[in-house]
Amino acid sequence: MADTILVTGGAGYIGSHIVVELAQAGYAPVVLDNFANSSPAVLPRLEALAGRRVPCIEGDVRDVAALRRVFHDHAIAAVIHCAGLKAVGESGERPLAYYDVNVAGSLALAEAMGEAGVTTLVFSSSATVYGQPERLPVAEDAPVAPNSVYGRTKLVVEDFLRDLAPAGPNWRIAILRYFNPAGAHPSGTIGEAPLGRPNNLVPLLCRIAGGEFAELSIFGRDWPTPDGTGVRDYLHVQDLAEGHIAAMKYLARTPGVATFNLGVGRGFSVLEVVAAFERACGRTIPRQFAPRRAGDIACVYADPARANASFGWRAARGLDSICADAWRWQAGGGKY
Ligand SMILES: NC(=O)c1ccc[n+]([C@@H]2O[C@H](COP(=O)([O-])OP(=O)(O)OC[C@H]3O[C@@H](n4cnc5c(N)ncnc54)[C@H](O)[C@@H]3O)[C@@H](O)[C@H]2O)c1
């Protein structure tokens, strides 16, 4: 029988792609989501892509009683924990909510997992824990210095998981530090559907090309980068989803806790991404330059060698696929 995998936040952007990938790899995904930043309308699309029923429990990851019921009702073999709040700017305005959902939610999940004897966990962390790295590419043993409340909540959970693993003989935990996930499922039926003005570059380009917003503001043209605009490591969400399956399989043969970067290993500037997106959509993106934003950093890209050496993962898709798939999702409406 197929192993059942619980995906918290499985209705969200990254979680939904993981659910589809799990089903295609022969697993039986189960979703827990409170739809704080997603819609139940994604579910029939997930089932269509997965080719199987995907049970979804509407519930809060902070609710231990609800989690106990999930573990009672389903024979869960492992958990992929994507549920959380992720807007860097908002995290400074609502620190209590971010610590509550991201930190208390992870504690509640670990408690319910421990009680149920489910000890395999893949955790969605973020490259934002590095802040501006001293050396590039950034490897997992680089110093951590998150420059936002959001980033600090991720680091608190990472530290907690590194303390939890040695306290029991069976914990198998992979902490995945994502760089900049972008793009959509190549079917164009699931993708990133932010409410309001998107915070991330690719969804914003989608909405500008789709006519919803007038122009792109590029924050800073004097960063110490080749064209003066910020450089990030953009990772196709399908590659990211595949990384979770590979990490889970790795945990089946490796107890303990380990941290992995998931990134491509090279950076693209804002202007390079805009040019790639214009090629994908065949439209011009109006843009203007604006002053740097406080807390922004110049350049980050991953050293993904550890994930490759440990579980054979490498990003297979490039920036043009990211833009083409994101635009296909947008052209189909880009929303649920
Ligand atoms: N998207 C990125 O750029 C990025 C980068 C690095 C790390 N991450 C992390 O990856 C994870 C998934 O991110 P995403 O981009 O898919 O975000 P998302 O907002 O699309 O997905 C998160 C999901 O969690 C759900 N959720 C929020 N609070 C919940 C709660 N209390 N109980 C149950 N469900 C809850 C939301 O409804 C949503 O469906 C997050 O933990 C995020 O911090 C994302």
The ligand as an SDF file (V2000), in Angstrom:
LIG
                    3D

 44 48  0  0  0  0  0  0  0  0999 V2000
    7.3360   31.0370   -1.4080 N   0  0  0  0  0  0  0  0  0  0  0  0
    8.5610   31.3370   -1.0120 C   0  0  0  0  0  0  0  0  0  0  0  0
    9.2140   32.1830   -1.5960 O   0  0  0  0  0  0  0  0  0  0  0  0
    9.1820   30.6060    0.1740 C   0  0  0  0  0  0  0  0  0  0  0  0
   10.5800   30.6860    0.3430 C   0  0  0  0  0  0  0  0  0  0  0  0
   11.1590   30.0270    1.4100 C   0  0  0  0  0  0  0  0  0  0  0  0
   10.3650   29.3210    2.3020 C   0  0  0  0  0  0  0  0  0  0  0  0
    9.0120   29.2720    2.1220 N   0  0  0  0  0  0  0  0  0  0  0  0
    8.1960   28.5360    3.1040 C   0  0  0  0  0  0  0  0  0  0  0  0
    7.5170   27.4960    2.4270 O   0  0  0  0  0  0  0  0  0  0  0  0
    6.2520   27.2760    3.0510 C   0  0  0  0  0  0  0  0  0  0  0  0
    5.1820   27.3280    1.9960 C   0  0  0  0  0  0  0  0  0  0  0  0
    5.2150   28.6040    1.3540 O   0  0  0  0  0  0  0  0  0  0  0  0
    4.2140   29.0100    0.1870 P   0  0  0  0  0  0  0  0  0  0  0  0
    4.9370   29.9540   -0.6840 O   0  0  0  0  0  0  0  0  0  0  0  0
    3.5940   27.8070   -0.3790 O   0  0  0  0  0  0  0  0  0  0  0  0
    3.1520   29.8470    1.0180 O   0  0  0  0  0  0  0  0  0  0  0  0
    1.5570   29.7690    0.9890 P   0  0  0  0  0  0  0  0  0  0  0  0
    1.0670   30.8780    1.8550 O   0  0  0  0  0  0  0  0  0  0  0  0
    1.0710   29.6720   -0.3970 O   0  0  0  0  0  0  0  0  0  0  0  0
    1.2920   28.3560    1.6930 O   0  0  0  0  0  0  0  0  0  0  0  0
    1.2330   28.2220    3.0990 C   0  0  0  0  0  0  0  0  0  0  0  0
   -0.0320   27.4590    3.4050 C   0  0  0  0  0  0  0  0  0  0  0  0
   -0.1350   27.3170    4.8340 O   0  0  0  0  0  0  0  0  0  0  0  0
   -1.4760   27.5860    5.1970 C   0  0  0  0  0  0  0  0  0  0  0  0
   -1.4860   28.0280    6.5870 N   0  0  0  0  0  0  0  0  0  0  0  0
   -1.0880   29.2240    7.0920 C   0  0  0  0  0  0  0  0  0  0  0  0
   -1.2660   29.2420    8.4160 N   0  0  0  0  0  0  0  0  0  0  0  0
   -1.7790   28.0290    8.7630 C   0  0  0  0  0  0  0  0  0  0  0  0
   -2.1770   27.4520    9.9930 C   0  0  0  0  0  0  0  0  0  0  0  0
   -2.0790   28.1330   11.1480 N   0  0  0  0  0  0  0  0  0  0  0  0
   -2.6640   26.1910    9.9840 N   0  0  0  0  0  0  0  0  0  0  0  0
   -2.7770   25.4850    8.8210 C   0  0  0  0  0  0  0  0  0  0  0  0
   -2.4170   26.0010    7.6260 N   0  0  0  0  0  0  0  0  0  0  0  0
   -1.9190   27.2570    7.6070 C   0  0  0  0  0  0  0  0  0  0  0  0
   -1.9530   28.6440    4.2400 C   0  0  0  0  0  0  0  0  0  0  0  0
   -3.3760   28.6910    4.1350 O   0  0  0  0  0  0  0  0  0  0  0  0
   -1.2990   28.2030    2.9370 C   0  0  0  0  0  0  0  0  0  0  0  0
   -2.1300   27.3070    2.2220 O   0  0  0  0  0  0  0  0  0  0  0  0
    6.1120   28.3310    4.1310 C   0  0  0  0  0  0  0  0  0  0  0  0
    6.4560   27.7500    5.3710 O   0  0  0  0  0  0  0  0  0  0  0  0
    7.1060   29.3800    3.7270 C   0  0  0  0  0  0  0  0  0  0  0  0
    7.5890   30.0900    4.8430 O   0  0  0  0  0  0  0  0  0  0  0  0
    8.4180   29.8840    1.0790 C   0  0  0  0  0  0  0  0  0  0  0  0
  1  2  1  0
  2  3  2  0
  2  4  1  0
  4  5  1  0
  4 44  2  0
  5  6  2  0
  6  7  1  0
  7  8  2  0
  8  9  1  0
  8 44  1  0
  9 10  1  0
  9 42  1  0
 10 11  1  0
 11 12  1  0
 11 40  1  0
 12 13  1  0
 13 14  1  0
 14 15  2  0
 14 16  1  0
 14 17  1  0
 17 18  1  0
 18 19  2  0
 18 20  1  0
 18 21  1  0
 21 22  1  0
 22 23  1  0
 23 24  1  0
 23 38  1  0
 24 25  1  0
 25 26  1  0
 25 36  1  0
 26 27  1  0
 26 35  1  0
 27 28  2  0
 28 29  1  0
 29 30  1  0
 29 35  2  0
 30 31  1  0
 30 32  2  0
 32 33  1  0
 33 34  2  0
 34 35  1  0
 36 37  1  0
 36 38  1  0
 38 39  1  0
 40 41  1  0
 40 42  1  0
 42 43  1  0
M  CHG  2   8   1  16  -1
M  END
$$$$
